[in-house]
Amino acid sequence: MSLRFPAQSPKVRATLYLPHDLLEEARDAAVHLAGYPARLTLTKFAEKAFQAELQRLKDTYNGGRGFPPREADLKGGRPIAA
């Protein structure tokens, strides 16, 4: 019997701008928790944070469902006013 694991999406590079203090704290956590048992990396930290926030946004604003695929790339600049 062989175990089957879901295929993982390939990792891609993303450029983000974060507050310096927030990034430094995340880096400190990744270094502190790099070994057993957490084996945390900055990539794993960011991935888990994105997953948790996306789930919160789905639950809060979209009935727990995924958001529809976008029809265009994100545009840079100032955020859209609410």
DOZANU-295755 format. One record per residue: residue in one letter; chain; x negated, z, y negated of N, C-alpha, C in turn. Coordinates in nm, 3 decimals, padded with zeros to 5 digits. Layout:
BEGIN
{"A" "A" {X Z Y} {X Z Y} {X Z Y}}
...
END
This chain:
BEGIN
{"M" "A" {-00.085 00.000 00.117} {00.000 00.000 00.000} {-00.090 00.000 -00.124}}
{"S" "A" {-00.063 -00.090 -00.216} {-00.142 -00.093 -00.339} {-00.057 -00.042 -00.455}}
{"L" "A" {-00.124 00.027 -00.545} {-00.055 00.078 -00.663} {-00.052 -00.032 -00.768}}
{"R" "A" {00.059 -00.045 -00.837} {00.071 -00.145 -00.943} {00.086 -00.072 -01.076}}
{"F" "A" {00.006 -00.112 -01.171} {00.011 -00.055 -01.304} {00.060 -00.162 -01.399}}
{"P" "A" {00.139 -00.124 -01.500} {00.183 -00.225 -01.596} {00.063 -00.285 -01.668}}
{"A" "A" {00.071 -00.415 -01.694} {-00.037 -00.483 -01.765} {-00.046 -00.429 -01.908}}
{"Q" "A" {-00.168 -00.404 -01.952} {-00.188 -00.356 -02.088} {-00.209 -00.475 -02.180}}
{"S" "A" {-00.157 -00.463 -02.300} {-00.182 -00.564 -02.402} {-00.329 -00.561 -02.439}}
{"P" "A" {-00.386 -00.675 -02.469} {-00.526 -00.672 -02.513} {-00.537 -00.601 -02.647}}
{"K" "A" {-00.649 -00.537 -02.670} {-00.673 -00.468 -02.796} {-00.716 -00.572 -02.899}}
{"V" "A" {-00.671 -00.554 -03.022} {-00.710 -00.641 -03.133} {-00.757 -00.556 -03.249}}
{"R" "A" {-00.841 -00.612 -03.332} {-00.893 -00.541 -03.449} {-00.788 -00.544 -03.561}}
{"A" "A" {-00.772 -00.431 -03.628} {-00.683 -00.422 -03.743} {-00.757 -00.351 -03.855}}
{"T" "A" {-00.739 -00.398 -03.976} {-00.801 -00.333 -04.091} {-00.693 -00.257 -04.166}}
{"L" "A" {-00.714 -00.128 -04.182} {-00.618 -00.042 -04.251} {-00.692 00.039 -04.356}}
{"Y" "A" {-00.623 00.074 -04.459} {-00.679 00.163 -04.559} {-00.608 00.297 -04.547}}
{"L" "A" {-00.687 00.402 -04.524} {-00.635 00.537 -04.507} {-00.702 00.630 -04.606}}
{"P" "A" {-00.636 00.739 -04.639} {-00.703 00.839 -04.722} {-00.830 00.889 -04.651}}
{"H" "A" {-00.936 00.902 -04.726} {-01.066 00.941 -04.672} {-01.057 01.070 -04.591}}
{"D" "A" {-00.991 01.172 -04.648} {-00.981 01.301 -04.580} {-00.908 01.291 -04.446}}
{"L" "A" {-00.803 01.210 -04.440} {-00.727 01.192 -04.317} {-00.814 01.127 -04.209}}
{"L" "A" {-00.886 01.023 -04.246} {-00.973 00.956 -04.150} {-01.085 01.047 -04.102}}
{"E" "A" {-01.143 01.124 -04.192} {-01.250 01.217 -04.152} {-01.198 01.323 -04.055}}
{"E" "A" {-01.078 01.374 -04.081} {-01.020 01.474 -03.990} {-00.993 01.414 -03.852}}
{"A" "A" {-00.944 01.289 -03.850} {-00.920 01.222 -03.721} {-01.052 01.199 -03.648}}
{"R" "A" {-01.156 01.159 -03.720} {-01.287 01.139 -03.658} {-01.342 01.271 -03.603}}
{"D" "A" {-01.325 01.379 -03.680} {-01.371 01.511 -03.633} {-01.300 01.548 -03.503}}
{"A" "A" {-01.169 01.526 -03.497} {-01.092 01.558 -03.377} {-01.140 01.473 -03.259}}
{"A" "A" {-01.164 01.344 -03.282} {-01.208 01.255 -03.175} {-01.344 01.299 -03.120}}
{"V" "A" {-01.435 01.337 -03.207} {-01.567 01.382 -03.161} {-01.553 01.514 -03.085}}
{"H" "A" {-01.474 01.607 -03.140} {-01.457 01.738 -03.078} {-01.391 01.728 -02.940}}
{"L" "A" {-01.300 01.631 -02.925} {-01.223 01.619 -02.800} {-01.267 01.500 -02.715}}
{"A" "A" {-01.389 01.449 -02.738} {-01.436 01.331 -02.666} {-01.459 01.357 -02.517}}
{"G" "A" {-01.494 01.478 -02.483} {-01.523 01.510 -02.343} {-01.400 01.551 -02.265}}
{"Y" "A" {-01.425 01.597 -02.144} {-01.319 01.645 -02.056} {-01.250 01.765 -02.119}}
{"P" "A" {-01.119 01.781 -02.112} {-01.023 01.699 -02.040} {-00.957 01.591 -02.126}}
{"A" "A" {-00.966 01.599 -02.258} {-00.891 01.506 -02.344} {-00.949 01.365 -02.343}}
{"R" "A" {-01.082 01.352 -02.344} {-01.149 01.222 -02.350} {-01.092 01.136 -02.463}}
{"L" "A" {-01.078 01.196 -02.578} {-01.016 01.129 -02.693} {-01.116 01.037 -02.762}}
{"T" "A" {-01.068 00.921 -02.801} {-01.143 00.829 -02.886} {-01.059 00.808 -03.012}}
{"L" "A" {-01.121 00.756 -03.115} {-01.046 00.728 -03.237} {-00.939 00.621 -03.211}}
{"T" "A" {-00.971 00.525 -03.125} {-00.872 00.422 -03.089} {-00.753 00.485 -03.017}}
{"K" "A" {-00.781 00.572 -02.919} {-00.672 00.637 -02.845} {-00.588 00.725 -02.940}}
{"F" "A" {-00.655 00.793 -03.031} {-00.586 00.876 -03.129} {-00.490 00.790 -03.213}}
{"A" "A" {-00.539 00.679 -03.266} {-00.456 00.591 -03.349} {-00.341 00.530 -03.268}}
{"E" "A" {-00.370 00.490 -03.146} {-00.266 00.430 -03.061} {-00.152 00.529 -03.036}}
{"K" "A" {-00.187 00.652 -03.001} {-00.085 00.755 -02.976} {-00.006 00.786 -03.103}}
{"A" "A" {-00.075 00.791 -03.218} {-00.007 00.819 -03.345} {00.090 00.706 -03.379}}
{"F" "A" {00.047 00.581 -03.360} {00.136 00.467 -03.385} {00.257 00.472 -03.293}}
{"Q" "A" {00.235 00.501 -03.165} {00.346 00.507 -03.069} {00.447 00.615 -03.108}}
{"A" "A" {00.397 00.732 -03.144} {00.486 00.843 -03.181} {00.565 00.810 -03.307}}
{"E" "A" {00.500 00.753 -03.407} {00.569 00.720 -03.531} {00.668 00.606 -03.511}}
{"L" "A" {00.630 00.506 -03.432} {00.725 00.398 -03.404} {00.849 00.450 -03.332}}
{"Q" "A" {00.832 00.540 -03.237} {00.948 00.596 -03.168} {01.035 00.674 -03.266}}
{"R" "A" {00.973 00.751 -03.356} {01.050 00.826 -03.456} {01.129 00.731 -03.546}}
{"L" "A" {01.067 00.622 -03.588} {01.135 00.524 -03.674} {01.249 00.455 -03.599}}
{"K" "A" {01.227 00.420 -03.473} {01.333 00.359 -03.392} {01.452 00.454 -03.380}}
{"D" "A" {01.422 00.581 -03.348} {01.528 00.680 -03.331} {01.603 00.704 -03.461}}
{"T" "A" {01.531 00.711 -03.572} {01.591 00.744 -03.701} {01.668 00.627 -03.762}}
{"Y" "A" {01.613 00.507 -03.750} {01.668 00.394 -03.825} {01.726 00.281 -03.741}}
{"N" "A" {01.708 00.284 -03.609} {01.752 00.170 -03.529} {01.814 00.210 -03.396}}
{"G" "A" {01.876 00.329 -03.392} {01.946 00.371 -03.272} {01.857 00.381 -03.149}}
{"G" "A" {01.727 00.405 -03.168} {01.635 00.417 -03.057} {01.588 00.284 -02.999}}
{"R" "A" {01.639 00.175 -03.054} {01.602 00.042 -03.003} {01.481 -00.014 -03.078}}
{"G" "A" {01.414 -00.110 -03.015} {01.301 -00.176 -03.079} {01.347 -00.258 -03.199}}
{"F" "A" {01.258 -00.280 -03.292} {01.289 -00.360 -03.409} {01.278 -00.508 -03.373}}
{"P" "A" {01.358 -00.593 -03.440} {01.348 -00.737 -03.410} {01.212 -00.792 -03.451}}
{"P" "A" {01.165 -00.895 -03.382} {01.036 -00.954 -03.418} {01.042 -01.009 -03.561}}
{"R" "A" {00.932 -00.995 -03.632} {00.927 -01.045 -03.769} {00.917 -01.197 -03.766}}
{"E" "A" {00.965 -01.259 -03.872} {00.961 -01.405 -03.882} {00.843 -01.453 -03.964}}
{"A" "A" {00.772 -01.362 -04.029} {00.656 -01.399 -04.111} {00.555 -01.285 -04.106}}
{"D" "A" {00.432 -01.315 -04.141} {00.330 -01.212 -04.147} {00.357 -01.117 -04.264}}
{"L" "A" {00.302 -00.997 -04.253} {00.313 -00.902 -04.361} {00.243 -00.956 -04.485}}
{"K" "A" {00.298 -00.924 -04.600} {00.234 -00.966 -04.725} {00.163 -00.849 -04.785}}
{"G" "A" {00.045 -00.872 -04.842} {-00.030 -00.767 -04.908} {00.031 -00.735 -05.043}}
{"G" "A" {-00.020 -00.632 -05.103} {00.028 -00.595 -05.236} {00.105 -00.465 -05.235}}
{"R" "A" {00.174 -00.442 -05.343} {00.251 -00.319 -05.357} {00.370 -00.316 -05.263}}
{"P" "A" {00.406 -00.196 -05.215} {00.523 -00.185 -05.126} {00.651 -00.225 -05.198}}
{"I" "A" {00.747 -00.271 -05.122} {00.878 -00.308 -05.177} {00.948 -00.181 -05.221}}
{"A" "A" {01.002 -00.182 -05.343} {01.074 -00.065 -05.395} {01.205 -00.049 -05.320}}
{"A" "A" {01.241 00.075 -05.296} {01.367 00.103 -05.224} {01.485 00.105 -05.316}}
END
